[in-house]
Amino acid sequence: MLVEEGLEENLHWPQHLFMIQMFYKVVMALMEYFHSFYLMENYNVLGLEL
């Protein structure tokens, strides 16, 4: 029973891994975008030039 479940999980694993990779890339891209935007806002508030 456990072996069968393990085999099924292994068959589905590559798809899950691909989805996780895509999700991670999207999250990182958004984080970078917001981080750079946030930094620019802070620099503007402080009156500093980039």
C-alpha positions in Angstrom: 0.0 0.0 0.0 2.7 2.5 1.0 4.8 1.4 -2.0 1.9 2.1 -4.4 1.3 5.5 -2.9 5.0 6.3 -3.2 5.1 5.3 -6.9 2.1 7.5 -7.6 3.7 10.4 -5.8 6.9 9.9 -7.8 4.9 9.9 -11.1 3.2 13.2 -10.1 6.4 14.8 -8.7 7.9 16.3 -11.9 4.7 18.2 -12.5 4.6 19.5 -9.0 8.2 20.5 -9.2 7.6 22.3 -12.5 4.6 24.2 -11.0 6.7 25.1 -7.8 9.5 26.3 -10.0 7.2 28.5 -12.1 5.5 29.8 -8.9 8.9 30.6 -7.4 10.1 32.5 -10.5 6.9 34.6 -10.5 7.2 35.3 -6.8 10.8 36.3 -7.2 10.1 38.5 -10.2 7.3 40.3 -8.2 9.5 40.6 -5.2 12.3 42.2 -7.3 9.8 44.6 -9.0 8.3 45.7 -5.7 11.7 45.9 -4.0 13.1 48.2 -6.7 10.0 50.3 -6.7 10.1 50.5 -2.9 13.7 51.5 -2.9 13.1 54.2 -5.6 10.2 55.5 -3.5 12.5 55.7 -0.4 15.2 57.4 -2.3 12.7 60.0 -3.6 11.4 60.6 -0.1 15.0 61.0 1.2 15.8 63.4 -1.7 18.7 61.2 -2.9 19.5 60.6 -6.6 20.0 57.1 -7.8 
